[in-house]
Amino acid sequence: MKVLLAHAYFLHLDAGEQKVMKPYPPLGILYLSAWLKQQGYDVRVFDGTFSSPEAFGETLAHFRPRVVGFYANMMTRHNVLRLRAMIQDPEIRVVVGGPDPPHYADDYLDRGFDAVITGEGERPVTRWLETIDDPQQWRHIEGLVYREAGETIRAPAQKPDLPLDDLPLPDRKAVDIEPYLNCWQKHHGKRPMSLITSRGCPYRCTWCSHNVYGYSLRKRSPEKVIEELDWIDSNYKVDSYWFADDVFTINFKWIETFTRLMKSRPELRKPFECISRADRLNPAMVDCLVQLACARVWVGAESGSQRLLDQMKRGIGRDQVIEAVRGLRRAGIETGMFFMWGFMDEGMEDVLDTIDLAEQCEPDIALTTIGYPIKGTAFHQALADQERLNGAPVFDMGTDRDIEIQGQAGAEVYGFANGLLTAALAEKKALRGALTQKVKAPAWRLRRMLAAHRLRRAFRRHQTQAY
C-alpha cells in the first residue's frame, strides 16, 4: 500500500520564520515513515518546508497514494486544510494527527478527513491501515476518531507506552536534509541536526499542551541515542545538535550515563542546545553538560512573579531560576530564557517582577510571547470558567493564538514591556562593559526610564478601558 505523509509547512509563507531562518526537519513524520516502512508499507514523505502547495499536487499525481497522512499543529492547520482540498480522488483515504486535531476532531472530519489520530501515531496509524477497507473494525483502534453513519465515534484514548528503543531511527533519507543545513549555514554559520532522547513531559504547567503524549515520559536508552549520533555523523556534515526534548535534563542518571558513554566517542562530541527547567540544573547536571559540550541551555522562566508562577503550577521559585542561570554562566554555557506576558490577571507589578528577574539572570537571549489559551489546557479551562474567552475564531480562519482574552492587555502594552526588558538587559551589559563604547550605560539608562514611563502609561490606559 502506498502511503504519503505530508508536512504542510511552507517557509516562504511564514513571514515570522523568514526573519529567524532556523528550520528543522519534521522529526515526528520521519519517525512515522521509518516505522511504516518497517511494517512493509511503501511510504513517501512530502516536506513542504522548502517547497510549495503546487508541488504537493504534483507528488499526488506521480506517487498516486492509497492513503495520505497529515501532521497538523496550530501553525500548519490552514495549510493542511488547503492541501486536503487538493485531494479529489474519493478512493484516497485521508488521516490527520498531531497536537492540533485532538480537540478539533469534528472540525477536521467536517472538512473531509476520514479519521483523526489523537495521541502517539505509530500504533493507531498501523492498525488503521490494516483495516482501511473495513471501517467496522475502526471502533477497536485506540486513539481514533471517525464518522459512522453521520455520528462521530471516539475510540478510547491510547496510552503512550510504545518503548522508544523499539522504534527505528527517523527516516531522514525520506527528505532532503541539505537545504536545512545550508539555510543554517547561510544565516547562522553552523550546520545543526535535531534529534530527541525522549517523548513527553510529566510536568503540569497550565498553559502547556499535552495533546499528543499526555503527561507521560519515556526515554530512549543512551546507547540508542549514541547510535543515532553515529549515523548522523556518518551521513551528514553537521557541526552541532539540537536536542528537541521538552526537558532534556529531566533525568540525571540518564545524563550521567550518556556523559560516561560519550567519553569513548569523542568524534561525536559537538556543541548542542537544549531546553531545561531550572530545578533540573544542579551543579552535577551542569558539569555533565559541560563535558558533553553544551553550548546553550534554554530555560523556561515564564514570569518573575512568584504569584503567577504558582498559578501556572510551574513548581519552581524565582531563586531557583536565578541560581540555575548563574550556574550555567559560571560554567561557560550560554543561556536563553523564555518569558510570557499576559497570563491570567498579570498586572504592572508582575511585569516589573519579570524584568527584575531577567536583570538578575542576565541571559544571553531573552524571548517573549503573549500568553494564549490552547484548547485542552488548564489555562484555557480557567479562562472559560471565568467567562473571559470572547469566542474562538472560525476554524478555517484563525487558531488558538487568535482567541481574545477579556481583560488581557493589548499588544501595545506588551510591546512597551519588551522595550523595557530590552533596555534593562542592555544597561546591565553596558555596565559590565559588554557593549562597545559607542553605546554607554547612561544612554541605556535613559532609554530604560523612557520605556518604563511608556509601559506605566500604557497599563493605565488599559485599566481605564477595562474598568
N, C-alpha and C positions, 0 to 999 in steps of 0.2 A: 504494500500500500504506500502511495506517495503522500508525504506529509510536508506541508510548507509552514514553517514557523516564521512569524513576522514581527520585527521590531520596528514599530511605527513612529520612530523618532527621526526628525529631519533637521539637521543642524542649520541649514540655510533658512529655515522658517523660525528659528529661535533667536530672536534679537538679543536676549539676555546672555545666552551662552556664547554668542558671537563676540561678546566683549571679554569673555573669560577664556574660551577655547581650551577647555580641559575635558574632552570627551573620553569615555571609556567604552570598550565593547560590552554588549549586553550579556553579562555572565549567566543570568538566570536562563535565558533561552539557550545559551551554549551548553549548559548542564543538561537541559531537557533534550537537546539534539543528540548529545552523546548517549544519553540513556535510551532514547528511542532507537537509535542505530544499533545499540547493543541488543535490543529486543527484535531486531530484524527488519525495521521499517526503513523505507527509502526517504530520507529526510534532506530537505534543503532549507537554508536559513536566508530570509530576506532581511538584510540590515539596512535600514533607511538612513543611518547617520550621515553618510556622505553621498546619499543617493536622492531619489525623488519619488513622489507618488506614481508618476508615469512609469518609472522603472518597475514598480510593483506589478502594474498591469502587464508589462512585458514578461515578467517572471511567471505570472499566472498562465499566460498563453503558451509559453515554451515548456514549462515544467508539467502543467496540467495535473495538479494535485487532486487527490480524493478528499483531503482534509486540509483546512487552513487553521492554524492556531495563532492567536494574537496574545501578546503581553500588553497589558494596559495599566498605566498608573495615571495619576492626576494630570500630569503634563502631556501625556500622549493620547488621552481619551479621544479628543476630537480627530486626531489623525487616524486612530483605529476605526472610528465610525466612517471616516472618509474612505479608507481602504476597503472596509466591509461593503460599502455601497458599490464598489467596483466589481465585486464578485457576483456575476449574473447567472452562472450555471447552477440550477437548482439541485444538481447531483452532488455539489461540493458541500460537505458539512463544515460548519464554522464554529469554533470554540474560542473562548477568551478567558484568561486568568490574569493574576497579578493583584496588586493591592487595591486597585480602584473598583473592580467588579463586585466583590462580595456584598457590599451594601447598596449596590445599584443593579443587582441582578435582573430585576424586572425591566429596567430601562434598556439594558443590553439585549434581553430577549425580545423586547418590543421592536428592536431595530435589526432583527434578522439573525441574531446569533442562535445557533441550535442548542448550545449549552454554555454554562458558566462554571469555571472551576474556582472553588473557594479553598484557599489554603495551598499547601505544597503541591506541586503539579505532577511529579513523576508517576506516582501510582494511579491517581484517578484518570489521568490522560491515557495511560496504558490500558486500563480497564475499559474506558470509554471506546477506545479504538478497537478493542477486541469484540465489542458488542455494537459496533457502529450501525449495523443494519437491523438490530433487534432492540428498539427503544424500550421494550418491556423489561429488559434487563437493567436499564439505567437506574431504576429505583434502588438497586443494591450497591451503587457506586458511591462510596463516602466522598463528600465534598463536591457533589454535582448538583447543579440547579438547572432545570429544563422545563419545558411545557409539554403537557399531555392533555389533549382534548381541551385546550384553552386554559387549563389550570396549571399554575406554577407548582412544580414538585421540587421540594428541597430535601435532598437526601441528608442523613445525619452527617454532622461535621466529622472530618477525618482528624485523627490525632497525628501531629507531625512527629513521627517516630522512625522515619527511614534512616538507618545507620549511614552516616555520611561517607564512611570508608568503603561502603558498597557501591558508591557512585563512581562511574568513570570520570576521568579528568574532563574539564569543559572542552567542548568541540571547537577550539579556536580556529582550526583549519577550515571550518564551515564559513568563515567570514574573512575579509581582507583586513588583517591587523595593521599592515604598513601605513595606511592613511592616518590611523590613530597615532602611531609612533611619530610619523612625520609632522603631524599637526602639533604635537607637544614639542618636538624638536624645534620647529619654526618659531613658536610663540613663547616657549619657556626654556629652551636649551637643554632639555632632557627627554629621555625615552622610557617612560614608566609602563609597567604592566600591572593590571589589577588582578587580585585573587582573594579568596576568602578562606578562613580557617574554621568558620563556624556558621551556623544558621540560628537566628532567633536572638531574643533578649528577654531575660526574666524580670526586668525592672518595669515598674508600672507608672512611668511618667504620664500624666493625664492627657497631654497633648499629642502623644506619640501613637501612631497607628501600628497595630499588631495584626493586621488583616490576613497576613499570609501564614506566619508561624506561631501566632498566639503569643503566650508568654513562655514558650519553650526555649531551651538552649541545648544545642548539640555541637560538639567539637569534632573536627577531623583529627586523626592522630598526627602528631608532629612528623612522623615518618612519611605519611601521605603528603603532607604539605611540602616537605623537602623533595619528595619525588616530583611534585608539580614544579617546584622551582628549578629543579634539574632539567625537566622537559622544556620549560620556558627558555632557560639559558642555552639549550641545545638547538632551539628552533628560531629564536629571535634575538636581535641585537638590542637588548634593553639595559638600562643602567640604573634603574630604581624600581621600587614596587609601591603599590597602594594596597594595603590590607583593608578590604572594604567591609570588615565585620562591624556590626553595630557597636560592640565594645571589644576591641582586640585584646585588652589586658584583663579580661574578666576572670581568668583562671591562672593564678600564679604558678601552680605546679606544672601546668601545661607550658607556660612561657619558660619556666626554668628548664624543663626537658628539651624544649625546642632550642634554647640557647646552647645547651650542652651538646646536642647533636650537630648544630650548625658549626661548632668549632672544628669538626672534621671535614667540613665542606667550605673552606674559606673562599673558594671561587664563586660561591653563591651569595656571599655576603655583600649586599648592596644597600645603599640608603633607601629608607622607606618612610611612608607616612601612615598614620593610623588614628583611630578615634578611641578615646578613653573617657572614663568617668574619673573625677578627682579622687574618689575613695578607693580606686584601684591602682593608685600610683604611689605606693610606699617606696622607701629607699631601695629595697631589694629588687622591686619591679623596675625601677628606673635604671638600676645598674645593669639588669638584663637587657633593657632597651639600648643602652649604650653599647653593650657587647654585640648586639645584633645590628648596629649601625643605624639605629633610628634617627632620622633627620628632623622629623616634626611630629608632634602629637597634637591632635585637635581635642580640646576639652569643651564639653557642653556645659558651660556655666549657666546659661539662660537668663539668670537675673541675679542682681546683687542684693535684692530684698529677701531676707530670710522668710518674711511673711509669705511672699509669693512662692518661694522655693518649697515651702511646706504645703501650700495649696497645690502645687504641681506634683506633689508626692515624689520629689526628687530623692529624698533620703540623704541629702548632702547639706553641709553647712558652709557658710561663706569662708570660714577659716580654713576648711579643708581645701577649697578651691585655691585660695591664696598660697597655702603651703605646697600644694601639688605643682602649681605653675612655677613657683620659685624654685622648687626642687629640680624641675626639668631644665630651667635656665642654668642653674648651677652646674648641671651635668653636661651642658653644651647642646641641649636639644631645643630646637625652635618650638614655639607654641602658637597654636591658633585657638581662638575662643569664639564660641557661638553665643549670641545674646538674642533674646526675644523681647520685643516690645508689645505692649497691649494685652497682656494676659489678664483675664478676668477683670478685677477692679483696680488695676495698676493706676497709681497717681503720680504726681510730680515727685514726691519724696522717694518713691520706688525707683523712678528713673535715675534720680541722683544717686541712690544707693548702688545702682548698676554701674554708673560711671565711676563711682568711687572704687568699686571692686576692680574694674578694669585698670584704673590707675595703679592700684596696689599690685596687680598682677603684671602689668606691662607686657602684654602678649605681643608677639611679632606681627600677628594678623588678628584683627577683630572683625567678625562678620555678624551682621544683624538681620533679623527678619521681623515682620509684624505677625503676631500670632493669628492663626486662622483655624477654625474648628473642623477637623477631618471627621467625616461621618463614621460613627462607630467608636470614637474615643470618649473618654470620660470628660474631656474638655467640652466637646460638642454636647454631651448629655447635660452637663451642668448649665451651660448657656440656654439649652432648650427648656430645662426646668425653671429657669429664671425668666423665660419668655423674652430672651434677648436676641434670638435669631430672627431676622427680618425676612425669612423665607429663603429657600435655596434657589439659586439661579436655574434657568432652564437647562436640562441635562445636555442638550446639544450645543449650548452656547457658552456656558460657564463651568466652573469647577468649585470645589470646596473653598478655594482661595478667594472666591468672589462672594461668599456668604457675608452679608452685612451684619455686624455685631452692634446692637444698640448700646450706646454708651462708650464704645471704644473710640479713642481719639483718632483723628484722621491722619492721612499720610503727611500733611504739613507738619503736624506736631512731631511725628517721629523722624521727619526729615531734620528738624532742628535738634532732636535728640542725637541723631547720628552726627550732626555738625559739632555738638558739644563733646561727644565721645572722641571724635577725631582730633579736635583741638586739645582736649585734655591729655590724650596719649602723646600727641606731638610735642606738647610742652614738656612732658616728662622726659621724652627722648632728647629734646634740646638741652634740658638741664643736665643730662648725662653726657652731653657732647656727641650724641649720635648723629645729629644733623649738621650740615655744612654751616659755616659761619655766616652765610648769606641770609639764613633764617634763624634769628636769635630767639632765645626763650621769651624775652619780653613781648616780642611780636605775637607769639603763640598765646601768651597770657592775655593779651588784649583781645585776640580772636575768641579765646575761651570765654572771657567776660561777656563779649557781644553775643556769642552763641547761647550762653546761659540766660541772658536777658530775653532773647528771642523765644527760647523754649518756655520760659515762665509766662511770657505774654501770650504765646500760643495756647498753653494749657488754660490760662484764664479765659480766653475766648471759647475754648472747648467747653469748659464748665458752665459758662454763661449760656451757651447754646443748648447744652444737655439738660439744664435745670431751669 
